[in-house]
Amino acid sequence: MQVTTASPTETTTTLPLIKIQHVSKRYRNVNALQDFSLEIPRGTIYGLIGPNGAGKTTLMRILAALIVPNSGQVWFDNKEVTRTPTAIQRQVGYMPDFFGVYPDLTSAEYLQFYAGIHGIPHSKHAAIVKDLLELVELSSKRDALVEGLSRGMKQRLCLARALVHDPQVLILDEPASGLDPRARVELRELVRTLQSLGKTIIISSHILLELAEMCTNIAIMQAGQLIIAGDVETVTHQLGGGRQIEIRLFDAVGTGQPQGIAPTDSVQELPQGIAPTASVRDQAIEIIKASPDIHNVLSDENDPQVIKADFSGDNQSLHHILVELIKENIPVVSFAPRTGGGRLEEVFMHITERGGNQS
């Protein structure tokens, strides 16, 4: 399989903190990782994307110096991981995809226990626990038993545990799994806060929308191999054939206005959900198609009010298309590039399906 690496943006041009070079890991008859290479810049939020069995957890455990690869090398800040595993573990906070909490301890006792494991002097425990509970917004649960915490609170407590020794890198394996929407938002904001404090964060998730909104960079994995890596926008652009624009037309138009509606005209509203007249939609499509930067214009089968098109131009070209629609009195409700989780999900499905036929 040919590995493609997308060009980084200006915000990720720092020297890589982590270099993964030709790493392979085999469990009996299963190749969890195969000749895997990746560079992770300092200060990024790096998302690992892949289906079950792609090798994400194996890679994270190697980066945390918990297991050793069969071949290849991992360099952490110019130190080879297998040669100095203890030193690496002091700089890495690993949060696995299971809680690993002790129910009979309070939140404060739980963090104090792990501070002791990391060899932090007892005199510093109180201040560390106080600061971490404030960071993850669990100060009010300081004396609450861990078993009485909600799932979201347990996740935040486990994240605090990974931060006890003030690591340079955080490795989070499926941290949003099982969380309700509010808890996921809180987790996302917390991760961004940690990045602002200078942490490099490596995170895996099956919730692609979360990764698209949270990560600066992503790597798509399939069957233990790297398919593509880079910043989110560049990866989406490179694999999806460019950006996509989404145009929503007014869903209640005058039946006597087949050529569009002037802003000053009165509108005879149709029942909610009625699609714009075919002539208005077709006219809009013809205007959009006139742009040399537009490709593959389609109406959304599930929503006739929406027109989507692949787009390879710049913002000036986008502006020109919108101006032409307005000049022809096309009733545009919204007009915007379609990026983020929706596009990332489409790219992921496309590339992993294609990757299934490669080896």
N, C-alpha and C positions, 0 to 999 in steps of 0.2 A: 504493500500500500504506500502510495506517495504521500508524504506529510507536507502540508502547506502551512506556512506561518505568515499571518497577516502583518502588514507594517504597523508599528506602534504609533500612537499619537504623540504629540509633543509633551503631554503630561506623563508619559510612561517611558521617557527616553533615559531615565537614570540607569546606572549599571545594575545588572540583576543581583538580587540578594541571594537567590537560590538558582543553581544550575543542575539540572537533571540530565545526565548524559548516558544514553544508550542503556537504560535500566531495563532489566528483565527479571521477572519473579514467577516461579513455577510452583504450583501445589500439586504434587503427584502428576496427574495427567492433564492438569489445567494450567494454561498460560495466563496468569492474571495480568501481567504486563509483558509487552514484547518490544524490545528495542525502543523504549520510550525516552524521548528527549524534550525538555521544556525549560525555558528561562522565566523566572518570576521576578519582576522588578520590585525594588524596595518601595514600600508605602502604598502598594496597590491592594485592592480587594479583588482577588483572583478566584473566579468561579470555575469549578470542575463540573462539566455537564456530561452525562452519559446514562444509558439505560442500566438496569441491574446487571451486574456481571461485567461492567465496562472496566473495572479496575480502580475505581476512585478511592475506595477505602484502603486498598492495598497500597496505593501511592501515598495516601496520607499517613499511613502507619510507617512507611519507609522514611518519609520526611520528618516524622516525629522520633526517628531512631528507635522504634519499637521492634521492627523486624529488619532483616538484612536482605538486600536483593541478591539473586543468584549471579548476576553480572551487571556491569555498569557502575557508575559513580554518581553520588549526589554531593554537591558542594554547597555548603551553607556559609555565606560570608567568607569565602576562600578557605573554609575548613571542610575536609572530606568527612562525611557523616559517619561512615563505618569505622574510621580511625579514632574519632573522638565522640562517641555516642553520648557520654555523660555530659560533656560540655555543650553539645547540641541540645540535649533535653532541658538544660538550664535556660536556654533561649527560646524554647518553643512551648506554647500552651496548647494542649491537645484536648478537644472536646469530642468524644466519640458519639455515635448515634444512639447511645443508651445512657441513662442518667448516672447510674453507679453511685447513688446516694445512700446514706445510712439513716434510716427512718427514726432511730432513737436519739439522734443528735438534733440540737437546734441549728438554725442557720449559722449563727456565730460560731458554735462549736465545730460545725462541719468545715468552715473555712480555716479555723485555728488548727484543726487536725492536719489539713493539707499544707498549711504554712510550716508545721513541724516536719512533715515529710520532706519538704524542700529545704530543710535546714535553716530556715529563717530564725534568727534569735527571738526568744520568747518575748523580750522587751518590745519588739516591734509588732507583735501579733495584734494588739488592740487597735493600733492606728490603721494597719492594713485592712483588718476586718471592717472597721468603720468606713474607710474610704471605698472599699469594694461594694459594700451593701448600699452605699449612697449611689455609686455609679450604676448599679443594676436596679436601682429603685426598690430595694427590699429592706430599707432601714426599719420600717414598721414591723417587719417579720423577723427581726433579729433573734428574738427569744422563742419564736414559733418552731415546733417540731417540723422537720423536713417532710415527714409523711403527711402532714396536714396542708402542705402547699399545693397549689394548683399546678397543672402540667407546665403552664407558661412560667410560673414562678420557679419551678424546679429547673427549667431550661436556663433561666437567668442566673440561678444559683450555681449551676454547673459551669456557666460561662465565667462567673466570678472565681470559681475554683481554678479554672485554667489561667486566670490572671494573677493568682496569688504571688507568684515569683516574678511578676513584671516582665513577662517574656517579650522578645522582639517580634516574634511571629505567633499568630493564632491560627490553629488548624481546626475548623469546625465542620464536622461530618453530619450532614442533614440536620442542622440546628432548628429548622422551622417545621420539622416533621410533627404532625399531630397538633399543631397550634391553631387556635382560632384566629380569625382575621386581625383582631385587635392586637393579640399577642405577637403576630408576625410583624405588624407595623412597628411595635415597640422594639422587637428584636432588630429590625432593619435600621431603626434610628440609633440603636445602641452600637451596632457594627460601624455605622458611619462616624459615630463619636470616637470610637476606638481608632479608626483610621486617622482622624484629625489629631489624635494624640501621638501619631507616628508609628502605629502598629502596621505590619504587613499581615494581611488576612487571607487565608486560603479557605474556601468554603465550597461545599458540595450541596446540591439540592435537586429534587425532582420538580420543584415549583419554579418553572422557568421565568415566570413573571417576576418573582422575587429576585432572581439573579440578575435579570435585565435591569431592574431598578436599583439594585444594590451594588453590582460589580463594575469595576473599571475595565477589567479584562476577563476573558473566558477561554477555556480550552475544552473542545468537544472530543470526547473519548468514545471508542467503540472497540469492544473485544480486546482490551488491553493495549490498544494503539492510539496514538494521537492523530486526529484527523485534521484539525486546524486550531490555531491559537492566535490571540491578538486582542485588541480592544473591541468592545461590544459592537460599536457601530461599523467598524471595518470588517469584522467577521460576518455580520449580517449582510453588509453590502457585497462582500466578495462571494458569499455562497448563495445569496438570494438574487443575484443579478442586478443589484442596485436597490435603492430605496423604493418604497411604494407610497403613493399618495392615495388618500381616501377623501372623496368628495360626497357630501350628503346634500341632497336636494330637498327643497321644501315639500312636505308630504301632503299639502292641501292646496291645490292650484285651481285657478279658474278654468272651467272646461271650455270657455270661449277664447282662451289665450294659447293656442298651440305653439306659437313662436316664443313663448316666455312671458314673463310678467314684469312690467315696468314698476319700479318702486312706488310710484304715486298711484298706481291703479288700485281700485278696490278688489278684494279677493273674495270669491264665493267659496267658503270652506266646505270641503268634503268630509265625510266621517273619518275619524282618526284611523290611520293605518292605510288609507287609500294611497296608492303609489302616484307619483307625478305622471302626467300624460306621457305616452310613449314618445310623442314628438319633442317634448321638452328634454327628456332624457337622451333621446337620439341626437338632438341638436348639441347638447352638452358633450356627448361622446365625440361628435365630429370636431368640435372646437379643441378638445383635449388631444385628439389624434393628430391635429395639425402641427403640434409641437414635435420637433425632431428628437426630443429627449424622452418622449413617451413611448412605451412599448406595452403591448398586451393589455389593452383596455377591456375591462369586464364589468358588467353589472353584478352586484352581489345577489346570488340566487336566493339567499335567505332574507334579503332586505332590498327590494327594488329601488328604494330611495338612495342607495349607496352605489357609487361608481369607484372602482379601484383601478389603479394602473401602475405598472412598473415604471420607475423614473430614474434616469441616469444623469440628469443635469444638476445645475447648482441652484442656489436660492434665487438668483436673478431670473432663471428660467421658470421657476415656480411662480414667481411674482407675475411674469408675463402671461402665464396661463390663466391665473386668477383674473387679471385685468381683462383678458379677452372674454371670459365668462360673464363678467359684470357688464362689459360693453354691450353684450347681446341680451342683457336682462335675464340671464339664467338665474333661477331662484336658488342660490347657493346658501345653505345654512351653515356648513362648516367645510373647511378646506385645509388639510394639514398632512405633512408626511406621516406615514404610519410606521412607527418604530417600536422599540421596547419589546415586552414579553410576547406580544402576538406574533411579530415578525420573527423573533428568536425561536419561538415554538415551531413555526413553519420551517425555518432553516434546519432546526434540530431534526424534525421528522424527515425532511428531505435527505439530509446528509447521512443519517443513521440507516435509512432504508438503502441508500446507495452504498454505504459502507458495508452493509450485510453481504454484498456481492463481491467484496474485495477481501484480499488476505495477503 
